[in-house]
Each structure stands twice: as C-alpha cells, then as structure tokens.
Amino acid sequence: MEKMIERGLLYDYYGGLLNEKNRRIYEACVTDDMSLSEISDEMGISRQAVSESLKRIDSKLRNYEDELGLIEKNRKLESILHELEGVLSSEDMDRKKALLLVDRIKEVI
C-alpha cells in the first residue's frame, strides 16, 4: 500500500514531465489499478515491456524528487504551517515564535 501511495504522490508532482506513452502506462497502473496483463493488452505490448517501463518510470520519478524535492518541501511546509496555525490561534500568541516560523517557511521556499 505504501508503494502505491508513494507512486501516486510522485505521479501527482512529476507525471506531467513524462511522455504520453509512459504517462498512460503509469496512470493505468497507479490510478486505474490495472494489472500488468491488462495494461499490456490495452497498450499492445508484452507484460515484460510493461514491467520494465514501470521500473524505468519509477526510477525517473524518484530522480525528479531527489533533484527537485518538491514533495519533501511540501511536507515541511505543511508541518510548519500547522505549527504556525497553533501559535496564531492561541490566546497568548507568541509573536516572536510566529515570526520564527515564518522565517522557517522562507527557508523552505
């Protein structure tokens, strides 16, 4: 299950960088949850070709994340924003802490 979630995230962030054929193969696997056989029948290629394509695409998408780090940046921002929300919603808001969190956001972006 975790692999499918990772694949989905990678596709959401970087799928637009794939060529049309690779996008169709990856969508069939990740979003449509099709088997290798189903994809091979639909695409008119062998199961082996589908399997090898998926491995290459996985590698390519992970490399994009390694280089660009958009998913990791988003996770950091979500965490900092959640913390900032807590600071801002408290009755005795700590202005200095809020400004430090804003500085952390600037570092991420």
N, C-alpha and C positions, 0 to 999 in steps of 0.2 A: 504494500500500500504506500509506504513512504517513497518508494521509487517512482510511483505514478504521480504523487504529489510534486516531487522534485521535477519530473518531466513536464508536468503541467505548468509549473512556475517558469521553468526555462523557456518553454514554448510561448507563454504569455509575454515574456520580456523580449525574447530574441527570435521568435518564429518568423517575424517579418523579414529577417535577414536571410532566410532560406530561399532557395529557388522553388518554383512552383511544384515540381515533382517531389522534392523532399518534404515540402510543406504538406502535400496531400498524403504522403506515406505516414508522416508523423501525426497528422490530425487523425487519420484512420486508426492509428494505434492508441494515441493518448486521449483524444476527445471522444472518439466513436467506440473505443474499447473493442476494436476488431482483432481477430486472431491473425497470425501470420498467413495462414491459408486463405482467409477471407480477403486480406489485403492483396495477396499475390493473385488471386482470381480477379479481383476488381482492377488491378493495375496491369495485369497481363505479364507478370514477371514471376520468377520462381520464389519459393519460400526462402531459399538461401539468399537470394538477392534482397528480399525484404529485410531479413535478419541483419545482413551486412550493412544495408542502408541505415537501419535504425541505430546500429552501433556507431556508424560514422556521424550520424546526425547528433546522437547523444554527446559524442566527443566534441563536435563542433559547438554545440550549445553550451557545454561546460566550459570550453575555452573562451567563449564570449563572456561568460560570467567571471572567469578568472581574470580576464583582461579589463573588463568594464566594471564589474562588481555592483551592478545595479540592484540586484536582489538583496545583497548584503547591506547596501546603503539604505534601501527601503526599510529593512528590518531595524537598523539602527535608528533611523528617523522615527519610526513608529514607537519604538521604546522611549526615546527622548520626549516625543510629543505626549505620550501617555503620562510620563513623569511631570512634564510641564503643566498638563491639564490638572493634575493633582495639586500642584503648587498654587496655580491660579484660582482654583475653586475652594481653597482652604480659607477660613475666616481670617486668619492671621497670615495673609500672604507674605512670603519672604521675597521681597523684590530682588535682593542680591542673588538668591538661588534661581529665580526665574531668569535673570539676565545671564547667569552662568549656563543655564540650559539653552538659551538662545544662542550663546557662543558655541556650544557643542553642536547645535544644528548647523551653524555656519561652517564648522569644521567638516561635517559630513558632506555638505553640498559643495 
